[in-house]
Amino acid sequence: MRMGLTIFLALISLSVKAEYRMFVLEINNSKMQKSRTVYSTMDPLQYKTIYPLAADESIKYSSTWRCRGNTSGFKIHCARPLDKIAENQSQDSPQN
């Protein structure tokens, strides 16, 4: 019985796929009237915990999407789906 359960769990684990979420974070400095954009796998609350913001800075996310796959080895994040669609449409349209 244990051997059957072990084999079953091993087979199920082969079909498991990893995924992560990407966020486009907008960090605004009200005192300096400056803004910066950060691409991160952390949501705004997590980002503030790891990278503390100045007292006059605020953070919010402007876009988010899901990426599939492995992120080890500092691999570049997947492209935003809307960017992929625009890229494909520009490749399909004839250039004059």
N, C-alpha and C positions, 0 to 999 in steps of 0.2 A: 504494500500500500504506500509506504513512504517513498519507495523508488518511483512509483507511478506519479506521485505528487511532485517529486523533484523534477522529473522529466517534463511534466506538464508546465510547471513554473518556468523551466528553462526555455521551453518553446514559446511561451507567451512573452518572455523578456526579449526575445529576438525581434518581435514585431513592435516594440516600444520605440517611439521616435521622440527626440528632444526638440524643444522649441523655446523661444524666448521672446520677450516683447521689447521693442525699441521705442524710445521717447525722444521727441524733439523738445528740448527745454528752452524756454525764453527767460533769461535772467535780466531784470531791469534794475538800474540804479537810479532812483528818483532824485538824488542829490546831484549827481553828475550828468543826468539826462542821457545816459548811455544804456545800450542794450546789447546783449550777446546771446548767441545761439549755441547750444550744446547738444550733441547727439549722445544718448546714454541708454544703457539697459536698466537704469534705475529710475523710478518714478520721482516726482519732486520731493516727497517726504524722505525717501531714502537718500537722494542726492544731498539734501541739506544736512543729513546726519553725517555723511562721509566728508563732504566738502562744505564746511560752515560758510554761510553768506554774511556779508557785512550787514550792519543794522539797517542801512538804507536800501538794501537790495530785496527784491521779491522774485519769486520763481513760480512759473506755471508751465504746463506742457501745451504745445500748440498742435502736436500731431503724435499719433502712436500707431503702430502696426506690429503684426506678429511675424517672426522669422522662424524658419524651421532649420534644424541642424545643430551641429556642434560648434561651440564658440571657443574651444580651447586654443592655445597657441596664439592669442591675440589676433584672430582672424577678423577681417573687416566685416562689419554688419551687412545684412542684406539691404537692398535698395527698397525704398518706399514704393508700394504698389502703384501709386499714381505716377511716380517717376518712370517706372517700367512701362506703363501704358503710353505715356507721352513719347518715350524713346522708341517704342515699337511703331507708333503712328508716324513719327518723323521718318523712320526708315522705310515705311511702306509708301509714303507719298513721293511722287516724282519731283526731282530737283530740276529747276529751270536754269 
